[in-house]
Amino acid sequence: MTSAMHWTGNFAVHFAFETAGYIAAIIIYAVQRRRRGDSVPDETRASVLAGAAAGAMIGTRLLYVLCDPANNIHDILGGKTIVGGLLGGLIGVELVKRFLGVRRSTGNLFVVRGADLREIRFKALERLNALDISTTLVVTLQRGVNDNEIGEIIDFALTQPCVRGVTLQPVQVAGRLDGYNDGENRLTLSEVRRKVLEQSELFAPEDLIPVPCHPDSLCMGYAFKGGGDVVPLTSLVGRDALIDGSRNTIVFERDPAARGAFLKLFSTALGSESQPQKLKDLLCCLPRVQGDISYGNLFRLLIVEFIDAQSFDLRSIKKTCIHIVHPDGRLIPFDTYNLFYRDELETTRLGPLREWAVR
């Protein structure tokens, strides 16, 4: 093994650069914490920093000695290695977290994930508007994190010609969830709907109703944009008409054309090609809107609560109407895909359950 090299330069210069590194790190942390907040409590943060410092101090000298034990053991305080400091700091942080029982990530303020990317997204929307390319804003929601921004998101979306709707999705407990606490951060579909009504003047309670194919997990409202006005559509037909229609008991002014058009309009399977025609089919039967109808006139608000391990309901999953196509061609409900089918989960998690079920 190659021996570690002794540094023979100017100590004052070394001290100045080392001090500058510490100061730069402190400034970056302070700026990021002020801009993005810190989900780690102050006491935990202090303990983690102490663990990092102690681990780095030990690691930088320990690895120096291990490079050439026979020669370096006598100069343990005189040599350091950068790699040893990094490894020691990482080990120190993990040991402190294990001792304190901290499972969340404590270094997110120094990484891109969670960074403020609004300017980049604004530029993307500008480009989509210029090219007349449709998009939908999809927002994952956590209580106490961004559930107070729902109204602002809807208002902003309505100002963007390329945005055809907003999908609000309470966080599904699957995959990476930094700082998530189910007891504190979970939101339900009903709670999100209530917050929409509290924070936005666009929709009234009768405008946001369950989607017939999966009322447990989907709530939808449509609006028509035209001439500077935004008109909710759901209440034009009536909540009972749509809900009862899913059971073939609907009677809307005894007009089967309006009934069928609206039921087809409220389908998650509709895309950019079929939605305008379905909307026109509906509006032909109503007196409030006239003229040409295009996809640009549509605005759809969709609330989607995907089921996870904490809210697992087999009865509800059997009614799901949002699927992922498995590589082998199977249609997998999105709710269960992250629980049982992503990557190796079908073998490691679902396999044992299947074996248990046939016993």
C-alpha positions as CSV (number, residue, x, y, z in Angstrom):
1,M,0.0,0.0,0.0
2,T,1.3,3.4,-0.9
3,S,2.4,5.5,2.0
4,A,0.6,8.7,2.9
5,M,2.5,11.8,2.0
6,H,3.5,14.5,4.5
7,W,2.4,18.0,3.6
8,T,5.2,20.4,4.0
9,G,3.6,23.7,2.8
10,N,2.7,26.8,4.6
11,F,0.6,26.1,7.7
12,A,-1.0,29.6,7.6
13,V,-2.2,29.0,4.0
14,H,-3.6,25.6,4.9
15,F,-5.4,27.0,7.9
16,A,-6.9,29.8,5.9
17,F,-8.3,27.5,3.2
18,E,-9.6,25.0,5.8
19,T,-11.3,27.8,7.7
20,A,-12.8,29.2,4.4
21,G,-14.3,25.7,3.7
22,Y,-16.0,25.6,7.1
23,I,-17.4,29.2,6.6
24,A,-18.6,28.3,3.1
25,A,-20.4,25.2,4.3
26,I,-22.1,27.2,7.1
27,I,-23.2,29.9,4.7
28,I,-24.7,27.4,2.3
29,Y,-26.5,25.6,5.1
30,A,-27.9,28.9,6.5
31,V,-29.1,30.1,3.0
32,Q,-30.7,26.7,2.1
33,R,-32.4,26.5,5.5
34,R,-33.8,30.0,5.2
35,R,-35.1,29.3,1.6
36,R,-36.4,25.8,2.0
37,G,-36.7,25.2,5.7
38,D,-35.2,22.3,7.7
39,S,-37.4,19.3,8.5
40,V,-34.8,18.1,11.0
41,P,-35.3,19.4,14.6
42,D,-32.6,21.7,16.0
43,E,-31.5,19.2,18.7
44,T,-31.2,16.4,16.2
45,R,-29.4,18.6,13.7
46,A,-26.9,19.6,16.4
47,S,-26.3,16.0,17.3
48,V,-25.8,15.0,13.7
49,L,-23.3,17.8,13.1
50,A,-21.4,16.8,16.3
51,G,-21.3,13.2,15.1
52,A,-20.0,14.3,11.6
53,A,-17.3,16.4,13.2
54,A,-16.1,13.8,15.6
55,G,-16.2,11.1,12.9
56,A,-14.3,13.2,10.5
57,M,-11.7,14.1,13.1
58,I,-11.1,10.4,13.9
59,G,-11.4,9.1,10.4
60,T,-9.0,11.5,8.8
61,R,-6.2,10.4,11.2
62,L,-7.1,6.7,11.4
63,L,-6.9,6.2,7.7
64,Y,-3.6,8.1,7.6
65,V,-2.2,5.6,10.1
66,L,-3.6,2.6,8.2
67,C,-1.9,3.7,5.0
68,D,1.5,2.8,6.6
69,P,1.0,1.7,10.2
70,A,4.7,1.1,10.9
71,N,5.8,4.6,10.0
72,N,2.7,6.7,10.6
73,I,1.7,5.4,14.1
74,H,4.3,7.7,15.6
75,D,2.9,10.8,13.8
76,I,-0.8,10.2,14.3
77,L,-1.4,13.9,15.0
78,G,0.7,15.1,12.1
79,G,-1.0,13.6,9.1
80,K,-4.5,13.6,7.7
81,T,-6.4,12.2,4.7
82,I,-9.4,13.8,3.0
83,V,-10.9,10.4,2.2
84,G,-10.6,9.4,5.8
85,G,-12.4,12.6,6.9
86,L,-15.3,12.0,4.5
87,L,-15.7,8.4,5.5
88,G,-15.4,9.1,9.2
89,G,-17.9,12.0,8.9
90,L,-20.4,9.7,7.1
91,I,-20.0,6.9,9.7
92,G,-20.3,9.4,12.5
93,V,-23.6,10.8,11.1
94,E,-25.1,7.3,10.7
95,L,-24.1,6.2,14.2
96,V,-25.7,9.2,15.7
97,K,-28.9,8.7,13.7
98,R,-29.0,5.1,14.7
99,F,-28.5,6.0,18.4
100,L,-31.2,8.6,18.2
101,G,-33.6,6.5,16.2
102,V,-33.6,9.0,13.3
103,R,-34.7,7.3,10.0
104,R,-35.2,10.4,7.8
105,S,-32.5,11.8,5.6
106,T,-30.6,14.7,7.2
107,G,-28.6,16.0,4.3
108,N,-31.3,17.1,1.9
109,L,-30.4,20.8,2.2
110,F,-27.1,20.1,0.3
111,V,-28.6,18.2,-2.6
112,V,-30.7,19.1,-5.6
113,R,-33.7,17.0,-4.5
114,G,-36.1,19.4,-2.9
115,A,-34.4,22.5,-4.5
116,D,-36.4,25.5,-5.7
117,L,-36.9,24.7,-9.4
118,R,-39.7,27.2,-10.0
119,E,-37.8,29.3,-12.5
120,I,-37.0,26.2,-14.6
121,R,-40.7,25.2,-14.5
122,F,-41.8,28.7,-15.4
123,K,-39.6,28.6,-18.5
124,A,-41.0,25.2,-19.4
125,L,-44.5,26.5,-19.3
126,E,-43.6,29.5,-21.4
127,R,-42.2,27.2,-24.0
128,L,-45.4,25.0,-23.9
129,N,-47.6,28.1,-24.2
130,A,-45.5,29.3,-27.2
131,L,-45.9,25.9,-29.0
132,D,-49.5,25.3,-27.9
133,I,-48.6,22.0,-26.3
134,S,-51.1,20.8,-23.6
135,T,-50.0,19.8,-20.1
136,T,-51.5,19.0,-16.7
137,L,-50.0,20.2,-13.4
138,V,-49.6,17.2,-11.0
139,V,-49.1,18.1,-7.4
140,T,-48.4,15.7,-4.6
141,L,-49.7,17.0,-1.3
142,Q,-48.6,16.6,2.3
143,R,-50.4,18.1,5.3
144,G,-48.3,20.9,6.8
145,V,-46.0,21.1,3.8
146,N,-47.9,22.4,0.8
147,D,-51.6,21.9,1.5
148,N,-52.1,25.6,2.0
149,E,-51.0,26.3,-1.6
150,I,-53.9,24.5,-3.4
151,G,-55.8,27.7,-4.2
152,E,-52.8,29.5,-5.6
153,I,-51.9,26.5,-7.7
154,I,-55.4,26.4,-9.3
155,D,-55.4,30.2,-9.9
156,F,-52.0,30.0,-11.5
157,A,-53.0,27.1,-13.7
158,L,-55.9,29.1,-15.0
159,T,-53.6,31.8,-16.3
160,Q,-51.5,29.4,-18.4
161,P,-53.1,28.6,-21.8
162,C,-51.2,25.3,-22.1
163,V,-52.5,24.0,-18.7
164,R,-55.6,21.9,-19.2
165,G,-56.0,21.0,-15.6
166,V,-54.6,20.2,-12.2
167,T,-54.3,16.8,-10.5
168,L,-54.0,16.9,-6.8
169,Q,-52.5,13.7,-5.3
170,P,-52.2,13.1,-1.6
171,V,-48.9,11.4,-1.0
172,Q,-48.9,7.6,-1.4
173,V,-46.6,5.9,1.1
174,A,-44.4,4.2,-1.4
175,G,-40.8,4.8,-2.5
176,R,-38.7,7.6,-1.2
177,L,-40.4,9.9,1.3
178,D,-38.1,12.3,3.0
179,G,-39.2,13.5,6.4
180,Y,-42.7,12.0,5.9
181,N,-44.7,11.1,9.1
182,D,-47.9,9.3,8.4
183,G,-49.6,10.6,11.5
184,E,-48.7,14.2,10.7
185,N,-48.6,14.5,7.0
186,R,-51.3,12.2,5.6
187,L,-54.2,13.7,3.7
188,T,-57.4,12.0,2.5
189,L,-59.4,12.8,-0.6
190,S,-62.2,14.4,1.4
191,E,-59.7,16.7,3.2
192,V,-58.2,17.8,-0.1
193,R,-61.6,18.4,-1.6
194,R,-62.5,20.5,1.5
195,K,-59.2,22.5,1.1
196,V,-60.0,23.2,-2.6
197,L,-63.3,24.7,-1.6
198,E,-61.7,26.7,1.1
199,Q,-58.9,28.1,-1.0
200,S,-60.5,28.5,-4.4
201,E,-63.6,30.4,-5.5
202,L,-63.9,28.5,-8.8
203,F,-65.7,25.4,-7.6
204,A,-68.7,25.1,-5.3
205,P,-69.3,21.9,-3.4
206,E,-71.7,20.6,-6.0
207,D,-69.0,21.0,-8.7
208,L,-66.6,18.5,-7.1
209,I,-68.1,15.0,-7.1
210,P,-66.9,11.4,-7.1
211,V,-65.9,9.8,-10.3
212,P,-68.4,6.9,-10.9
213,C,-65.7,4.3,-11.8
214,H,-63.9,4.7,-8.5
215,P,-65.7,7.1,-6.1
216,D,-63.5,6.0,-3.1
217,S,-60.3,7.4,-4.7
218,L,-61.3,9.9,-7.5
219,C,-63.0,13.2,-7.3
220,M,-63.4,15.5,-10.4
221,G,-64.6,18.8,-11.5
222,Y,-64.7,20.3,-15.0
223,A,-64.8,24.0,-16.0
224,F,-65.2,25.8,-19.3
225,K,-62.7,28.6,-20.1
226,G,-63.8,31.1,-22.7
227,G,-64.0,34.9,-23.1
228,G,-62.1,35.6,-20.0
229,D,-64.6,33.7,-17.8
230,V,-64.3,30.3,-16.2
231,V,-67.6,28.4,-15.7
232,P,-67.9,25.2,-13.7
233,L,-69.7,22.5,-15.6
234,T,-70.6,19.9,-13.1
235,S,-73.4,21.8,-11.4
236,L,-75.0,22.5,-14.8
237,V,-76.1,18.9,-14.9
238,G,-76.3,18.1,-11.2
239,R,-74.4,15.9,-8.8
240,D,-77.2,13.3,-8.4
241,A,-77.4,12.9,-12.1
242,L,-73.8,11.9,-12.5
243,I,-73.7,9.6,-9.5
244,D,-76.9,7.9,-10.2
245,G,-76.0,7.6,-13.9
246,S,-73.2,5.3,-13.0
247,R,-75.9,2.9,-11.8
248,N,-78.1,3.4,-14.9
249,T,-80.8,5.2,-12.9
250,I,-80.1,8.7,-14.2
251,V,-82.8,11.0,-15.5
252,F,-81.6,14.4,-16.5
253,E,-84.5,16.4,-17.9
254,R,-85.4,13.1,-19.6
255,D,-82.8,13.9,-22.2
256,P,-80.6,10.9,-22.9
257,A,-78.3,13.0,-25.1
258,A,-77.2,15.2,-22.2
259,R,-77.0,12.3,-19.9
260,G,-74.7,10.2,-22.1
261,A,-72.5,13.1,-23.1
262,F,-71.8,14.1,-19.5
263,L,-71.1,10.6,-18.3
264,K,-68.6,10.2,-21.2
265,L,-67.1,13.6,-20.3
266,F,-66.4,12.4,-16.8
267,S,-64.1,9.6,-17.7
268,T,-60.5,9.4,-16.8
269,A,-59.8,7.6,-20.0
270,L,-60.5,10.7,-22.2
271,G,-57.6,12.3,-23.9
272,S,-57.0,15.5,-25.8
273,E,-58.7,14.2,-29.0
274,S,-62.0,13.0,-27.5
275,Q,-62.6,15.5,-24.7
276,P,-63.5,18.5,-26.9
277,Q,-66.1,16.5,-28.8
278,K,-67.6,15.1,-25.6
279,L,-67.8,18.6,-24.2
280,K,-69.5,19.9,-27.3
281,D,-71.9,17.1,-27.1
282,L,-72.8,18.2,-23.6
283,L,-73.0,21.9,-24.3
284,C,-75.2,21.5,-27.3
285,C,-77.9,20.5,-24.9
286,L,-77.3,23.5,-22.5
287,P,-78.0,27.2,-23.2
288,R,-75.1,28.9,-21.4
289,V,-72.2,28.3,-23.9
290,Q,-72.2,28.7,-27.7
291,G,-69.5,28.7,-30.4
292,D,-66.6,26.6,-31.3
293,I,-65.2,24.3,-28.6
294,S,-61.6,23.2,-28.4
295,Y,-59.4,21.4,-26.0
296,G,-58.1,24.8,-24.9
297,N,-61.5,25.6,-23.4
298,L,-61.3,22.7,-21.0
299,F,-60.0,22.8,-17.4
300,R,-60.2,19.7,-15.3
301,L,-59.5,19.4,-11.6
302,L,-58.8,15.8,-10.4
303,I,-58.2,14.6,-6.9
304,V,-56.6,11.2,-6.8
305,E,-56.0,9.3,-3.6
306,F,-53.9,6.2,-4.4
307,I,-54.2,3.4,-1.8
308,D,-51.1,2.3,0.1
309,A,-50.3,-0.1,2.9
310,Q,-51.9,2.1,5.5
311,S,-55.2,2.6,3.7
312,F,-55.3,-0.8,1.9
313,D,-58.8,-1.8,0.8
314,L,-59.2,-4.7,-1.5
315,R,-62.8,-3.9,-2.3
316,S,-61.8,-0.4,-3.4
317,I,-58.8,-1.7,-5.4
318,K,-61.0,-3.9,-7.5
319,K,-62.8,-0.8,-8.7
320,T,-59.7,1.2,-9.7
321,C,-59.7,2.7,-13.2
322,I,-56.0,3.9,-13.3
323,H,-53.5,1.2,-14.3
324,I,-49.9,0.7,-15.2
325,V,-49.0,-1.7,-18.1
326,H,-46.5,-4.3,-16.7
327,P,-43.6,-5.2,-19.0
328,D,-45.3,-8.6,-19.6
329,G,-48.5,-7.0,-20.8
330,R,-50.6,-7.2,-17.6
331,L,-52.6,-4.2,-16.5
332,I,-51.7,-3.6,-12.8
333,P,-53.8,-1.1,-10.7
334,F,-51.6,1.8,-9.9
335,D,-52.5,1.5,-6.2
336,T,-50.9,-2.0,-6.0
337,Y,-48.1,-1.5,-8.5
338,N,-45.9,0.3,-6.0
339,L,-46.8,-2.1,-3.2
340,F,-46.4,-5.4,-5.0
341,Y,-45.0,-5.2,-8.6
342,R,-42.3,-2.5,-8.9
343,D,-38.8,-3.9,-9.5
344,E,-38.4,-7.1,-7.5
345,L,-41.4,-6.7,-5.2
346,E,-43.5,-9.3,-6.9
347,T,-41.0,-11.9,-5.9
348,T,-39.9,-10.6,-2.5
349,R,-43.2,-9.3,-1.2
350,L,-46.1,-10.6,-3.2
351,G,-44.6,-14.1,-3.7
352,P,-44.7,-15.0,0.0
353,L,-48.3,-13.7,0.3
354,R,-49.4,-15.9,-2.6
355,E,-47.7,-18.9,-1.0
356,W,-49.4,-18.2,2.3
357,A,-52.8,-17.8,0.6
358,V,-52.8,-21.3,-0.9
359,R,-51.8,-23.1,2.3
